[in-house]
Amino acid sequence: MKISYDADVDAAYIYLASEIDSGSVSRTVPVDPQEIDGMINLDFDAEGLLVGIEVLEASRFLSPFLLRPEQPK
């Protein structure tokens, strides 16, 4: 698992697949923003496997440990 974080826009991407090539996400499913008072998107590949999670307003939803520039892989 790898996490990238852009502090300028407070968005994080959690990679659940070792590689996500351009165009390999075939479906993005938004989590109901009213349920969590924010925006989280689930990315699936063509086989229906969850490959990544996009978290907007990441500092509200993720531990500061996960948002550090260097984190465990």
PDB file as gemmi writes it, atoms N, CA and C in Angstrom:
CRYST1    1.000    1.000    1.000  90.00  90.00  90.00 P 1                      
ATOM      1  N   MET A   1       0.844  -1.170   0.000  1.00  0.00           N  
ATOM      2  CA  MET A   1       0.000   0.000   0.000  1.00  0.00           C  
ATOM      3  C   MET A   1       0.894   1.239   0.000  1.00  0.00           C  
ATOM      4  N   LYS A   2       0.480   2.219  -0.772  1.00  0.00           N  
ATOM      5  CA  LYS A   2       1.212   3.482  -0.873  1.00  0.00           C  
ATOM      6  C   LYS A   2       0.190   4.609  -0.772  1.00  0.00           C  
ATOM      7  N   ILE A   3       0.598   5.702  -0.132  1.00  0.00           N  
ATOM      8  CA  ILE A   3      -0.282   6.859  -0.014  1.00  0.00           C  
ATOM      9  C   ILE A   3       0.446   8.081  -0.545  1.00  0.00           C  
ATOM     10  N   SER A   4      -0.208   8.804  -1.439  1.00  0.00           N  
ATOM     11  CA  SER A   4       0.337  10.087  -1.874  1.00  0.00           C  
ATOM     12  C   SER A   4      -0.580  11.177  -1.327  1.00  0.00           C  
ATOM     13  N   TYR A   5       0.037  12.294  -0.938  1.00  0.00           N  
ATOM     14  CA  TYR A   5      -0.729  13.389  -0.333  1.00  0.00           C  
ATOM     15  C   TYR A   5      -0.283  14.708  -0.928  1.00  0.00           C  
ATOM     16  N   ASP A   6      -1.241  15.511  -1.347  1.00  0.00           N  
ATOM     17  CA  ASP A   6      -0.987  16.852  -1.864  1.00  0.00           C  
ATOM     18  C   ASP A   6      -1.555  17.841  -0.849  1.00  0.00           C  
ATOM     19  N   ALA A   7      -0.675  18.436  -0.055  1.00  0.00           N  
ATOM     20  CA  ALA A   7      -1.100  19.347   1.007  1.00  0.00           C  
ATOM     21  C   ALA A   7      -1.744  20.616   0.450  1.00  0.00           C  
ATOM     22  N   ASP A   8      -1.366  21.019  -0.759  1.00  0.00           N  
ATOM     23  CA  ASP A   8      -1.929  22.242  -1.345  1.00  0.00           C  
ATOM     24  C   ASP A   8      -3.442  22.133  -1.541  1.00  0.00           C  
ATOM     25  N   VAL A   9      -3.919  20.947  -1.877  1.00  0.00           N  
ATOM     26  CA  VAL A   9      -5.358  20.744  -2.082  1.00  0.00           C  
ATOM     27  C   VAL A   9      -5.962  19.830  -1.026  1.00  0.00           C  
ATOM     28  N   ASP A  10      -5.148  19.388  -0.066  1.00  0.00           N  
ATOM     29  CA  ASP A  10      -5.567  18.509   1.025  1.00  0.00           C  
ATOM     30  C   ASP A  10      -6.268  17.251   0.496  1.00  0.00           C  
ATOM     31  N   ALA A  11      -5.606  16.605  -0.466  1.00  0.00           N  
ATOM     32  CA  ALA A  11      -6.152  15.385  -1.056  1.00  0.00           C  
ATOM     33  C   ALA A  11      -5.116  14.262  -0.968  1.00  0.00           C  
ATOM     34  N   ALA A  12      -5.601  13.076  -0.667  1.00  0.00           N  
ATOM     35  CA  ALA A  12      -4.725  11.907  -0.584  1.00  0.00           C  
ATOM     36  C   ALA A  12      -5.254  10.826  -1.505  1.00  0.00           C  
ATOM     37  N   TYR A  13      -4.329  10.002  -1.991  1.00  0.00           N  
ATOM     38  CA  TYR A  13      -4.716   8.840  -2.781  1.00  0.00           C  
ATOM     39  C   TYR A  13      -4.051   7.623  -2.161  1.00  0.00           C  
ATOM     40  N   ILE A  14      -4.864   6.640  -1.834  1.00  0.00           N  
ATOM     41  CA  ILE A  14      -4.379   5.399  -1.236  1.00  0.00           C  
ATOM     42  C   ILE A  14      -4.352   4.349  -2.344  1.00  0.00           C  
ATOM     43  N   TYR A  15      -3.150   3.911  -2.690  1.00  0.00           N  
ATOM     44  CA  TYR A  15      -2.970   2.904  -3.734  1.00  0.00           C  
ATOM     45  C   TYR A  15      -3.082   1.518  -3.103  1.00  0.00           C  
ATOM     46  N   LEU A  16      -4.063   0.750  -3.520  1.00  0.00           N  
ATOM     47  CA  LEU A  16      -4.226  -0.613  -3.028  1.00  0.00           C  
ATOM     48  C   LEU A  16      -3.609  -1.629  -3.979  1.00  0.00           C  
ATOM     49  N   ALA A  17      -3.337  -1.209  -5.196  1.00  0.00           N  
ATOM     50  CA  ALA A  17      -2.657  -2.044  -6.179  1.00  0.00           C  
ATOM     51  C   ALA A  17      -1.216  -1.553  -6.287  1.00  0.00           C  
ATOM     52  N   SER A  18      -0.319  -2.445  -6.621  1.00  0.00           N  
ATOM     53  CA  SER A  18       1.088  -2.051  -6.710  1.00  0.00           C  
ATOM     54  C   SER A  18       1.312  -1.006  -7.802  1.00  0.00           C  
ATOM     55  N   GLU A  19       0.579  -1.103  -8.883  1.00  0.00           N  
ATOM     56  CA  GLU A  19       0.676  -0.138  -9.989  1.00  0.00           C  
ATOM     57  C   GLU A  19      -0.732   0.157 -10.490  1.00  0.00           C  
ATOM     58  N   ILE A  20      -1.012   1.413 -10.750  1.00  0.00           N  
ATOM     59  CA  ILE A  20      -2.272   1.791 -11.392  1.00  0.00           C  
ATOM     60  C   ILE A  20      -1.883   2.577 -12.631  1.00  0.00           C  
ATOM     61  N   ASP A  21      -1.929   1.912 -13.767  1.00  0.00           N  
ATOM     62  CA  ASP A  21      -1.559   2.551 -15.027  1.00  0.00           C  
ATOM     63  C   ASP A  21      -2.652   3.503 -15.483  1.00  0.00           C  
ATOM     64  N   SER A  22      -2.263   4.482 -16.262  1.00  0.00           N  
ATOM     65  CA  SER A  22      -3.215   5.421 -16.822  1.00  0.00           C  
ATOM     66  C   SER A  22      -4.288   4.653 -17.600  1.00  0.00           C  
ATOM     67  N   GLY A  23      -5.521   4.936 -17.305  1.00  0.00           N  
ATOM     68  CA  GLY A  23      -6.631   4.280 -17.993  1.00  0.00           C  
ATOM     69  C   GLY A  23      -7.052   2.952 -17.386  1.00  0.00           C  
ATOM     70  N   SER A  24      -6.382   2.499 -16.333  1.00  0.00           N  
ATOM     71  CA  SER A  24      -6.734   1.191 -15.778  1.00  0.00           C  
ATOM     72  C   SER A  24      -7.899   1.257 -14.789  1.00  0.00           C  
ATOM     73  N   VAL A  25      -8.273   2.452 -14.371  1.00  0.00           N  
ATOM     74  CA  VAL A  25      -9.455   2.593 -13.523  1.00  0.00           C  
ATOM     75  C   VAL A  25     -10.664   2.659 -14.448  1.00  0.00           C  
ATOM     76  N   SER A  26     -11.546   1.667 -14.317  1.00  0.00           N  
ATOM     77  CA  SER A  26     -12.692   1.638 -15.220  1.00  0.00           C  
ATOM     78  C   SER A  26     -13.963   2.186 -14.583  1.00  0.00           C  
ATOM     79  N   ARG A  27     -13.960   2.298 -13.245  1.00  0.00           N  
ATOM     80  CA  ARG A  27     -15.160   2.805 -12.578  1.00  0.00           C  
ATOM     81  C   ARG A  27     -14.766   3.482 -11.274  1.00  0.00           C  
ATOM     82  N   THR A  28     -15.323   4.661 -11.050  1.00  0.00           N  
ATOM     83  CA  THR A  28     -15.128   5.382  -9.802  1.00  0.00           C  
ATOM     84  C   THR A  28     -16.484   5.514  -9.118  1.00  0.00           C  
ATOM     85  N   VAL A  29     -16.532   5.093  -7.859  1.00  0.00           N  
ATOM     86  CA  VAL A  29     -17.782   5.133  -7.104  1.00  0.00           C  
ATOM     87  C   VAL A  29     -17.614   6.124  -5.952  1.00  0.00           C  
ATOM     88  N   PRO A  30     -18.391   7.204  -5.952  1.00  0.00           N  
ATOM     89  CA  PRO A  30     -18.296   8.155  -4.838  1.00  0.00           C  
ATOM     90  C   PRO A  30     -19.042   7.617  -3.617  1.00  0.00           C  
ATOM     91  N   VAL A  31     -18.438   7.831  -2.447  1.00  0.00           N  
ATOM     92  CA  VAL A  31     -19.123   7.537  -1.197  1.00  0.00           C  
ATOM     93  C   VAL A  31     -20.077   8.695  -0.947  1.00  0.00           C  
ATOM     94  N   ASP A  32     -21.248   8.413  -0.447  1.00  0.00           N  
ATOM     95  CA  ASP A  32     -22.260   9.444  -0.218  1.00  0.00           C  
ATOM     96  C   ASP A  32     -21.695  10.571   0.650  1.00  0.00           C  
ATOM     97  N   PRO A  33     -21.504  11.766   0.081  1.00  0.00           N  
ATOM     98  CA  PRO A  33     -20.901  12.856   0.844  1.00  0.00           C  
ATOM     99  C   PRO A  33     -21.728  13.274   2.061  1.00  0.00           C  
ATOM    100  N   GLN A  34     -23.030  13.074   2.029  1.00  0.00           N  
ATOM    101  CA  GLN A  34     -23.859  13.431   3.180  1.00  0.00           C  
ATOM    102  C   GLN A  34     -23.634  12.468   4.342  1.00  0.00           C  
ATOM    103  N   GLU A  35     -23.323  11.215   4.029  1.00  0.00           N  
ATOM    104  CA  GLU A  35     -23.077  10.212   5.070  1.00  0.00           C  
ATOM    105  C   GLU A  35     -21.822  10.522   5.866  1.00  0.00           C  
ATOM    106  N   ILE A  36     -20.779  11.015   5.205  1.00  0.00           N  
ATOM    107  CA  ILE A  36     -19.498  11.230   5.876  1.00  0.00           C  
ATOM    108  C   ILE A  36     -19.108  12.701   5.964  1.00  0.00           C  
ATOM    109  N   ASP A  37     -19.949  13.586   5.433  1.00  0.00           N  
ATOM    110  CA  ASP A  37     -19.658  15.020   5.422  1.00  0.00           C  
ATOM    111  C   ASP A  37     -18.311  15.292   4.770  1.00  0.00           C  
ATOM    112  N   GLY A  38     -18.118  14.707   3.601  1.00  0.00           N  
ATOM    113  CA  GLY A  38     -16.887  14.875   2.846  1.00  0.00           C  
ATOM    114  C   GLY A  38     -16.971  14.114   1.543  1.00  0.00           C  
ATOM    115  N   MET A  39     -15.821  13.927   0.892  1.00  0.00           N  
ATOM    116  CA  MET A  39     -15.825  13.231  -0.391  1.00  0.00           C  
ATOM    117  C   MET A  39     -14.718  12.195  -0.424  1.00  0.00           C  
ATOM    118  N   ILE A  40     -15.120  10.955  -0.639  1.00  0.00           N  
ATOM    119  CA  ILE A  40     -14.196   9.847  -0.820  1.00  0.00           C  
ATOM    120  C   ILE A  40     -14.659   9.086  -2.051  1.00  0.00           C  
ATOM    121  N   ASN A  41     -13.714   8.774  -2.943  1.00  0.00           N  
ATOM    122  CA  ASN A  41     -14.031   8.038  -4.171  1.00  0.00           C  
ATOM    123  C   ASN A  41     -13.295   6.708  -4.169  1.00  0.00           C  
ATOM    124  N   LEU A  42     -13.996   5.663  -4.577  1.00  0.00           N  
ATOM    125  CA  LEU A  42     -13.413   4.329  -4.685  1.00  0.00           C  
ATOM    126  C   LEU A  42     -13.161   4.031  -6.156  1.00  0.00           C  
ATOM    127  N   ASP A  43     -11.934   3.647  -6.506  1.00  0.00           N  
ATOM    128  CA  ASP A  43     -11.573   3.338  -7.884  1.00  0.00           C  
ATOM    129  C   ASP A  43     -11.461   1.825  -8.079  1.00  0.00           C  
ATOM    130  N   PHE A  44     -12.134   1.322  -9.110  1.00  0.00           N  
ATOM    131  CA  PHE A  44     -12.143  -0.100  -9.441  1.00  0.00           C  
ATOM    132  C   PHE A  44     -11.550  -0.317 -10.830  1.00  0.00           C  
ATOM    133  N   ASP A  45     -10.877  -1.450 -11.013  1.00  0.00           N  
ATOM    134  CA  ASP A  45     -10.364  -1.786 -12.340  1.00  0.00           C  
ATOM    135  C   ASP A  45     -11.432  -2.528 -13.137  1.00  0.00           C  
ATOM    136  N   ALA A  46     -11.094  -2.950 -14.350  1.00  0.00           N  
ATOM    137  CA  ALA A  46     -12.052  -3.612 -15.240  1.00  0.00           C  
ATOM    138  C   ALA A  46     -12.552  -4.939 -14.688  1.00  0.00           C  
ATOM    139  N   GLU A  47     -11.788  -5.559 -13.797  1.00  0.00           N  
ATOM    140  CA  GLU A  47     -12.199  -6.836 -13.207  1.00  0.00           C  
ATOM    141  C   GLU A  47     -13.033  -6.649 -11.938  1.00  0.00           C  
ATOM    142  N   GLY A  48     -13.263  -5.404 -11.561  1.00  0.00           N  
ATOM    143  CA  GLY A  48     -14.058  -5.108 -10.379  1.00  0.00           C  
ATOM    144  C   GLY A  48     -13.271  -5.079  -9.087  1.00  0.00           C  
ATOM    145  N   LEU A  49     -11.940  -5.088  -9.184  1.00  0.00           N  
ATOM    146  CA  LEU A  49     -11.098  -5.037  -7.986  1.00  0.00           C  
ATOM    147  C   LEU A  49     -10.890  -3.592  -7.543  1.00  0.00           C  
ATOM    148  N   LEU A  50     -10.976  -3.353  -6.246  1.00  0.00           N  
ATOM    149  CA  LEU A  50     -10.714  -2.027  -5.696  1.00  0.00           C  
ATOM    150  C   LEU A  50      -9.218  -1.774  -5.759  1.00  0.00           C  
ATOM    151  N   VAL A  51      -8.818  -0.748  -6.500  1.00  0.00           N  
ATOM    152  CA  VAL A  51      -7.391  -0.483  -6.703  1.00  0.00           C  
ATOM    153  C   VAL A  51      -6.911   0.783  -6.011  1.00  0.00           C  
ATOM    154  N   GLY A  52      -7.830   1.680  -5.646  1.00  0.00           N  
ATOM    155  CA  GLY A  52      -7.411   2.915  -5.005  1.00  0.00           C  
ATOM    156  C   GLY A  52      -8.562   3.663  -4.375  1.00  0.00           C  
ATOM    157  N   ILE A  53      -8.196   4.543  -3.439  1.00  0.00           N  
ATOM    158  CA  ILE A  53      -9.174   5.357  -2.719  1.00  0.00           C  
ATOM    159  C   ILE A  53      -8.687   6.804  -2.730  1.00  0.00           C  
ATOM    160  N   GLU A  54      -9.507   7.699  -3.242  1.00  0.00           N  
ATOM    161  CA  GLU A  54      -9.198   9.131  -3.231  1.00  0.00           C  
ATOM    162  C   GLU A  54      -9.927   9.764  -2.046  1.00  0.00           C  
ATOM    163  N   VAL A  55      -9.205  10.525  -1.247  1.00  0.00           N  
ATOM    164  CA  VAL A  55      -9.791  11.163  -0.069  1.00  0.00           C  
ATOM    165  C   VAL A  55      -9.575  12.665  -0.172  1.00  0.00           C  
ATOM    166  N   LEU A  56     -10.655  13.414  -0.359  1.00  0.00           N  
ATOM    167  CA  LEU A  56     -10.585  14.865  -0.362  1.00  0.00           C  
ATOM    168  C   LEU A  56     -10.788  15.351   1.070  1.00  0.00           C  
ATOM    169  N   GLU A  57     -10.195  16.482   1.411  1.00  0.00           N  
ATOM    170  CA  GLU A  57     -10.149  16.946   2.801  1.00  0.00           C  
ATOM    171  C   GLU A  57      -9.501  15.860   3.666  1.00  0.00           C  
ATOM    172  N   ALA A  58      -8.394  15.345   3.163  1.00  0.00           N  
ATOM    173  CA  ALA A  58      -7.730  14.193   3.779  1.00  0.00           C  
ATOM    174  C   ALA A  58      -7.318  14.436   5.226  1.00  0.00           C  
ATOM    175  N   SER A  59      -6.952  15.650   5.561  1.00  0.00           N  
ATOM    176  CA  SER A  59      -6.519  15.913   6.934  1.00  0.00           C  
ATOM    177  C   SER A  59      -7.650  15.745   7.941  1.00  0.00           C  
ATOM    178  N   ARG A  60      -8.895  15.763   7.484  1.00  0.00           N  
ATOM    179  CA  ARG A  60     -10.049  15.508   8.358  1.00  0.00           C  
ATOM    180  C   ARG A  60     -10.294  14.021   8.561  1.00  0.00           C  
ATOM    181  N   PHE A  61      -9.915  13.198   7.571  1.00  0.00           N  
ATOM    182  CA  PHE A  61     -10.297  11.789   7.592  1.00  0.00           C  
ATOM    183  C   PHE A  61      -9.159  10.817   7.871  1.00  0.00           C  
ATOM    184  N   LEU A  62      -7.917  11.251   7.667  1.00  0.00           N  
ATOM    185  CA  LEU A  62      -6.783  10.343   7.818  1.00  0.00           C  
ATOM    186  C   LEU A  62      -5.856  10.811   8.926  1.00  0.00           C  
ATOM    187  N   SER A  63      -5.200   9.862   9.541  1.00  0.00           N  
ATOM    188  CA  SER A  63      -4.232  10.148  10.593  1.00  0.00           C  
ATOM    189  C   SER A  63      -3.090  10.993  10.038  1.00  0.00           C  
ATOM    190  N   PRO A  64      -2.587  11.952  10.820  1.00  0.00           N  
ATOM    191  CA  PRO A  64      -1.425  12.733  10.370  1.00  0.00           C  
ATOM    192  C   PRO A  64      -0.235  11.847  10.021  1.00  0.00           C  
ATOM    193  N   PHE A  65      -0.116  10.704  10.666  1.00  0.00           N  
ATOM    194  CA  PHE A  65       0.955   9.759  10.366  1.00  0.00           C  
ATOM    195  C   PHE A  65       0.901   9.326   8.899  1.00  0.00           C  
ATOM    196  N   LEU A  66      -0.288   9.125   8.376  1.00  0.00           N  
ATOM    197  CA  LEU A  66      -0.443   8.691   6.983  1.00  0.00           C  
ATOM    198  C   LEU A  66      -0.159   9.806   5.990  1.00  0.00           C  
ATOM    199  N   LEU A  67      -0.230  11.040   6.425  1.00  0.00           N  
ATOM    200  CA  LEU A  67      -0.053  12.179   5.525  1.00  0.00           C  
ATOM    201  C   LEU A  67       1.363  12.736   5.536  1.00  0.00           C  
ATOM    202  N   ARG A  68       2.228  12.110   6.304  1.00  0.00           N  
ATOM    203  CA  ARG A  68       3.638  12.533   6.324  1.00  0.00           C  
ATOM    204  C   ARG A  68       4.267  12.295   4.960  1.00  0.00           C  
ATOM    205  N   PRO A  69       5.248  13.121   4.577  1.00  0.00           N  
ATOM    206  CA  PRO A  69       5.903  12.942   3.277  1.00  0.00           C  
ATOM    207  C   PRO A  69       6.531  11.563   3.115  1.00  0.00           C  
ATOM    208  N   GLU A  70       7.175  11.047   4.148  1.00  0.00           N  
ATOM    209  CA  GLU A  70       7.768   9.725   4.052  1.00  0.00           C  
ATOM    210  C   GLU A  70       7.034   8.811   5.017  1.00  0.00           C  
ATOM    211  N   GLN A  71       6.431   7.783   4.482  1.00  0.00           N  
ATOM    212  CA  GLN A  71       5.642   6.860   5.279  1.00  0.00           C  
ATOM    213  C   GLN A  71       5.960   5.437   4.882  1.00  0.00           C  
ATOM    214  N   PRO A  72       5.635   4.485   5.705  1.00  0.00           N  
ATOM    215  CA  PRO A  72       5.925   3.092   5.362  1.00  0.00           C  
ATOM    216  C   PRO A  72       5.131   2.640   4.147  1.00  0.00           C  
ATOM    217  N   LYS A  73       5.706   1.699   3.414  1.00  0.00           N  
ATOM    218  CA  LYS A  73       5.032   1.164   2.235  1.00  0.00           C  
ATOM    219  C   LYS A  73       4.456  -0.186   2.530  1.00  0.00           C  
TER     220      LYS A  73                                                      
END                                                                             
